[in-house]
Amino acid sequence: MDYDWNGTRTRRLTRLKVSVCFAITSAAAWGIWHLMI
């Protein structure tokens, strides 16, 4: 039970980190793209 719960929690945190990193990367790319134009 504990192992499954930890696994689920870890997966959720990883997905959250990926979403945050993707949002920051896309925002930075968008800003750079507009600065170059």
Secondary structure as GFF3:
##gff-version 3
##sequence-region A 1 37
A	DSSP	alpha_helix	2	36	.	.	.	ID=ss1
###
